[in-house]
């Protein structure tokens, strides 16, 4: 397959290198990533200035690698529309430094890059790794994705769907399996620490920690049990269950009399 690999941790991140290195022997890889760290940038794109693209040589990779001074979504747009000739079969965003479970997906640049691929009707995967238990074992997530692509035809799931995959930071042999599951809830106790003060301004740094409301059968629950979690996502945020109810509650003749 022809695969575009991106991330939100930047072109020099270990996770993107491990993923591309694992997949390049079996697939045609192009790496396109932000030139700097862009975590938690969500689905933002750059519209008020030009974007600069630079080609890189990354040790251990024999594929084309580019950095862009923009966001992860910019990288996907640029890759599809300008940098890659021909069809892209799959987009993989990651391997992210830290989980993207529960409501994290709303802030995540990693997930948003994959969603950008889905908007273009290209099957997409976001993959993230827990940072607990010491050094992040990116090779574990990379091997899981390699085996997943060998055993799953991602095109059969739908070209407008993102598979959001989270991997526990443990040895591959210690993983209990995988669970296809719902998003959980990931709420942070956002603590703003004052760093400096002047007469005209104050500077604060966010130092939030997750206060997980652990609901069974969700990604937050299973990742803590040692499972890889897989959650299908879609960018259409419409609450279809409420469409008729809202329509019935709102009377046009009342609103526009």
One Martini backbone bead per residue (centre of mass of N, CA, C, O) as a GRO file, in nm:
protein
  257
    1UNK     BB    1   0.101   0.033   0.013
    2UNK     BB    2   0.015   0.377   0.019
    3UNK     BB    3   0.168   0.570   0.281
    4UNK     BB    4   0.078   0.821   0.509
    5UNK     BB    5   0.289   0.971   0.752
    6UNK     BB    6   0.207   1.120   1.065
    7UNK     BB    7   0.187   1.397   1.315
    8UNK     BB    8   0.233   1.606   1.635
    9UNK     BB    9   0.556   1.577   1.731
   10UNK     BB   10   0.723   1.561   1.477
   11UNK     BB   11   0.983   1.475   1.261
   12UNK     BB   12   1.182   1.388   1.525
   13UNK     BB   13   1.016   1.171   1.628
   14UNK     BB   14   1.028   0.848   1.735
   15UNK     BB   15   0.747   0.733   1.649
   16UNK     BB   16   0.763   0.787   1.338
   17UNK     BB   17   1.021   0.624   1.288
   18UNK     BB   18   0.926   0.346   1.389
   19UNK     BB   19   0.688   0.316   1.197
   20UNK     BB   20   0.831   0.351   0.922
   21UNK     BB   21   1.042   0.124   0.966
   22UNK     BB   22   0.831  -0.113   0.994
   23UNK     BB   23   0.671  -0.050   0.700
   24UNK     BB   24   0.880  -0.014   0.450
   25UNK     BB   25   0.908  -0.322   0.356
   26UNK     BB   26   0.572  -0.342   0.274
   27UNK     BB   27   0.566  -0.028   0.198
   28UNK     BB   28   0.480   0.289   0.067
   29UNK     BB   29   0.647   0.565   0.206
   30UNK     BB   30   0.535   0.884   0.351
   31UNK     BB   31   0.672   1.158   0.529
   32UNK     BB   32   0.456   1.403   0.706
   33UNK     BB   33   0.554   1.673   0.923
   34UNK     BB   34   0.602   1.871   1.158
   35UNK     BB   35   0.872   2.077   1.261
   36UNK     BB   36   0.708   2.077   1.531
   37UNK     BB   37   0.544   2.081   1.807
   38UNK     BB   38   0.159   1.996   1.798
   39UNK     BB   39   0.014   1.945   2.044
   40UNK     BB   40  -0.322   2.013   2.087
   41UNK     BB   41  -0.428   2.150   1.795
   42UNK     BB   42  -0.608   1.982   1.647
   43UNK     BB   43  -0.792   2.105   1.345
   44UNK     BB   44  -0.593   2.299   1.251
   45UNK     BB   45  -0.515   2.560   1.011
   46UNK     BB   46  -0.332   2.734   0.759
   47UNK     BB   47  -0.431   3.078   0.623
   48UNK     BB   48  -0.225   3.355   0.683
   49UNK     BB   49   0.013   3.178   0.555
   50UNK     BB   50   0.267   3.032   0.434
   51UNK     BB   51   0.414   2.722   0.348
   52UNK     BB   52   0.693   2.521   0.454
   53UNK     BB   53   0.898   2.292   0.273
   54UNK     BB   54   1.101   2.007   0.381
   55UNK     BB   55   1.357   1.793   0.316
   56UNK     BB   56   1.451   1.469   0.451
   57UNK     BB   57   1.705   1.280   0.628
   58UNK     BB   58   1.644   0.967   0.786
   59UNK     BB   59   1.768   0.753   0.982
   60UNK     BB   60   1.655   0.434   0.854
   61UNK     BB   61   1.521   0.576   0.604
   62UNK     BB   62   1.392   0.512   0.249
   63UNK     BB   63   1.204   0.755   0.249
   64UNK     BB   64   1.012   1.016   0.210
   65UNK     BB   65   1.077   1.339   0.382
   66UNK     BB   66   0.869   1.588   0.548
   67UNK     BB   67   0.838   1.928   0.639
   68UNK     BB   68   0.601   2.149   0.815
   69UNK     BB   69   0.498   2.485   0.916
   70UNK     BB   70   0.249   2.325   1.063
   71UNK     BB   71  -0.003   2.114   1.080
   72UNK     BB   72  -0.128   1.805   1.060
   73UNK     BB   73  -0.350   1.882   0.856
   74UNK     BB   74  -0.159   2.017   0.658
   75UNK     BB   75   0.005   1.763   0.589
   76UNK     BB   76  -0.225   1.610   0.455
   77UNK     BB   77  -0.306   1.814   0.243
   78UNK     BB   78  -0.025   1.838   0.108
   79UNK     BB   79   0.015   1.542   0.040
   80UNK     BB   80  -0.238   1.498  -0.141
   81UNK     BB   81  -0.207   1.777  -0.330
   82UNK     BB   82   0.140   1.778  -0.375
   83UNK     BB   83   0.364   1.545  -0.273
   84UNK     BB   84   0.179   1.309  -0.387
   85UNK     BB   85   0.173   1.084  -0.635
   86UNK     BB   86  -0.125   0.989  -0.641
   87UNK     BB   87  -0.250   0.745  -0.456
   88UNK     BB   88  -0.378   0.712  -0.129
   89UNK     BB   89  -0.451   0.437   0.083
   90UNK     BB   90  -0.314   0.548   0.363
   91UNK     BB   91  -0.346   0.687   0.696
   92UNK     BB   92  -0.094   0.756   0.951
   93UNK     BB   93  -0.107   0.862   1.295
   94UNK     BB   94   0.218   0.856   1.431
   95UNK     BB   95   0.341   0.782   1.726
   96UNK     BB   96   0.216   0.885   2.011
   97UNK     BB   97   0.296   1.080   2.297
   98UNK     BB   98   0.043   0.942   2.420
   99UNK     BB   99  -0.273   0.931   2.479
  100UNK     BB  100  -0.606   0.891   2.286
  101UNK     BB  101  -0.861   0.911   2.493
  102UNK     BB  102  -1.158   0.989   2.475
  103UNK     BB  103  -1.170   1.341   2.485
  104UNK     BB  104  -0.886   1.379   2.354
  105UNK     BB  105  -0.975   1.377   2.047
  106UNK     BB  106  -1.060   1.689   2.041
  107UNK     BB  107  -0.738   1.789   2.070
  108UNK     BB  108  -0.595   1.608   1.873
  109UNK     BB  109  -0.358   1.602   1.621
  110UNK     BB  110  -0.348   1.305   1.553
  111UNK     BB  111  -0.652   1.260   1.498
  112UNK     BB  112  -0.696   1.498   1.299
  113UNK     BB  113  -0.520   1.389   1.072
  114UNK     BB  114  -0.697   1.140   1.022
  115UNK     BB  115  -0.959   1.295   0.966
  116UNK     BB  116  -0.857   1.437   0.714
  117UNK     BB  117  -0.842   1.179   0.552
  118UNK     BB  118  -1.146   1.108   0.573
  119UNK     BB  119  -1.246   1.360   0.422
  120UNK     BB  120  -1.084   1.234   0.159
  121UNK     BB  121  -1.152   0.923   0.156
  122UNK     BB  122  -0.927   0.795   0.355
  123UNK     BB  123  -0.803   0.563   0.518
  124UNK     BB  124  -0.762   0.584   0.887
  125UNK     BB  125  -0.499   0.615   1.144
  126UNK     BB  126  -0.467   0.631   1.499
  127UNK     BB  127  -0.163   0.626   1.707
  128UNK     BB  128  -0.107   0.547   2.056
  129UNK     BB  129   0.102   0.590   2.359
  130UNK     BB  130   0.180   0.516   2.653
  131UNK     BB  131   0.386   0.685   2.924
  132UNK     BB  132   0.393   0.473   3.111
  133UNK     BB  133   0.652   0.282   3.242
  134UNK     BB  134   0.851   0.465   3.110
  135UNK     BB  135   0.976   0.400   2.834
  136UNK     BB  136   0.870   0.419   2.521
  137UNK     BB  137   0.735   0.139   2.326
  138UNK     BB  138   0.710   0.186   2.002
  139UNK     BB  139   0.757  -0.104   1.884
  140UNK     BB  140   0.485  -0.217   1.971
  141UNK     BB  141   0.295  -0.041   1.796
  142UNK     BB  142   0.433  -0.098   1.524
  143UNK     BB  143   0.379  -0.406   1.525
  144UNK     BB  144   0.074  -0.393   1.542
  145UNK     BB  145   0.028  -0.242   1.274
  146UNK     BB  146   0.162  -0.447   1.092
  147UNK     BB  147  -0.035  -0.681   1.165
  148UNK     BB  148  -0.296  -0.538   1.095
  149UNK     BB  149  -0.233  -0.500   0.785
  150UNK     BB  150  -0.211  -0.811   0.730
  151UNK     BB  151  -0.529  -0.875   0.860
  152UNK     BB  152  -0.652  -0.593   0.743
  153UNK     BB  153  -0.895  -0.444   0.541
  154UNK     BB  154  -0.944  -0.110   0.566
  155UNK     BB  155  -1.150  -0.063   0.324
  156UNK     BB  156  -1.398  -0.222   0.462
  157UNK     BB  157  -1.477  -0.002   0.684
  158UNK     BB  158  -1.410   0.280   0.553
  159UNK     BB  159  -1.324   0.605   0.407
  160UNK     BB  160  -1.467   0.776   0.678
  161UNK     BB  161  -1.280   0.625   0.887
  162UNK     BB  162  -1.140   0.610   1.217
  163UNK     BB  163  -0.879   0.442   1.379
  164UNK     BB  164  -0.848   0.442   1.726
  165UNK     BB  165  -0.527   0.373   1.869
  166UNK     BB  166  -0.426   0.212   2.179
  167UNK     BB  167  -0.116   0.158   2.368
  168UNK     BB  168   0.044  -0.003   2.592
  169UNK     BB  169   0.344   0.030   2.805
  170UNK     BB  170   0.436  -0.276   2.704
  171UNK     BB  171   0.502  -0.570   2.632
  172UNK     BB  172   0.391  -0.760   2.383
  173UNK     BB  173   0.356  -1.025   2.560
  174UNK     BB  174   0.164  -0.857   2.780
  175UNK     BB  175  -0.062  -0.834   2.601
  176UNK     BB  176  -0.409  -0.929   2.618
  177UNK     BB  177  -0.508  -0.760   2.366
  178UNK     BB  178  -0.812  -0.656   2.205
  179UNK     BB  179  -1.048  -0.368   2.188
  180UNK     BB  180  -1.361  -0.291   2.071
  181UNK     BB  181  -1.458   0.049   2.154
  182UNK     BB  182  -1.549   0.301   2.331
  183UNK     BB  183  -1.548   0.599   2.440
  184UNK     BB  184  -1.456   0.774   2.701
  185UNK     BB  185  -1.350   0.958   2.987
  186UNK     BB  186  -1.139   1.270   2.980
  187UNK     BB  187  -1.051   1.442   3.264
  188UNK     BB  188  -0.905   1.746   3.384
  189UNK     BB  189  -0.699   1.896   3.636
  190UNK     BB  190  -0.665   2.213   3.567
  191UNK     BB  191  -0.358   2.364   3.644
  192UNK     BB  192  -0.268   2.703   3.704
  193UNK     BB  193   0.057   2.821   3.695
  194UNK     BB  194   0.236   3.075   3.816
  195UNK     BB  195   0.536   3.222   3.670
  196UNK     BB  196   0.468   3.539   3.617
  197UNK     BB  197   0.494   3.896   3.707
  198UNK     BB  198   0.336   4.200   3.626
  199UNK     BB  199   0.168   4.493   3.590
  200UNK     BB  200   0.028   4.383   3.295
  201UNK     BB  201   0.102   4.066   3.350
  202UNK     BB  202   0.033   3.711   3.328
  203UNK     BB  203   0.174   3.378   3.378
  204UNK     BB  204   0.062   3.053   3.261
  205UNK     BB  205   0.069   2.700   3.349
  206UNK     BB  206  -0.027   2.393   3.246
  207UNK     BB  207  -0.093   2.100   3.495
  208UNK     BB  208  -0.263   1.859   3.413
  209UNK     BB  209  -0.465   1.582   3.529
  210UNK     BB  210  -0.612   1.289   3.513
  211UNK     BB  211  -0.974   1.218   3.598
  212UNK     BB  212  -1.094   0.929   3.563
  213UNK     BB  213  -1.398   0.805   3.437
  214UNK     BB  214  -1.444   0.469   3.476
  215UNK     BB  215  -1.590   0.300   3.215
  216UNK     BB  216  -1.701   0.030   3.108
  217UNK     BB  217  -1.617  -0.060   2.784
  218UNK     BB  218  -1.371   0.133   2.739
  219UNK     BB  219  -1.074   0.270   2.663
  220UNK     BB  220  -0.996   0.357   2.951
  221UNK     BB  221  -1.040   0.077   3.074
  222UNK     BB  222  -0.865  -0.119   2.886
  223UNK     BB  223  -0.585   0.019   2.899
  224UNK     BB  224  -0.565  -0.043   3.217
  225UNK     BB  225  -0.574  -0.375   3.141
  226UNK     BB  226  -0.372  -0.429   2.875
  227UNK     BB  227  -0.513  -0.316   2.617
  228UNK     BB  228  -0.588  -0.272   2.304
  229UNK     BB  229  -0.748   0.002   2.144
  230UNK     BB  230  -1.051   0.024   1.927
  231UNK     BB  231  -1.194   0.320   1.763
  232UNK     BB  232  -1.444   0.425   1.578
  233UNK     BB  233  -1.449   0.722   1.376
  234UNK     BB  234  -1.641   1.033   1.317
  235UNK     BB  235  -1.686   1.368   1.194
  236UNK     BB  236  -1.984   1.341   1.248
  237UNK     BB  237  -2.157   1.525   1.518
  238UNK     BB  238  -2.429   1.431   1.490
  239UNK     BB  239  -2.735   1.394   1.671
  240UNK     BB  240  -2.959   1.171   1.558
  241UNK     BB  241  -3.151   1.127   1.807
  242UNK     BB  242  -3.234   1.459   1.810
  243UNK     BB  243  -3.357   1.564   1.550
  244UNK     BB  244  -3.667   1.526   1.594
  245UNK     BB  245  -3.693   1.662   1.866
  246UNK     BB  246  -3.598   1.945   1.778
  247UNK     BB  247  -3.802   1.979   1.550
  248UNK     BB  248  -4.054   1.959   1.741
  249UNK     BB  249  -3.976   2.199   1.938
  250UNK     BB  250  -3.940   2.365   1.680
  251UNK     BB  251  -4.121   2.649   1.553
  252UNK     BB  252  -4.123   2.830   1.274
  253UNK     BB  253  -4.369   3.018   1.326
  254UNK     BB  254  -4.237   3.130   1.587
  255UNK     BB  255  -3.951   3.228   1.486
  256UNK     BB  256  -4.085   3.394   1.203
  257UNK     BB  257  -4.320   3.611   1.283
   0.00000   0.00000   0.00000
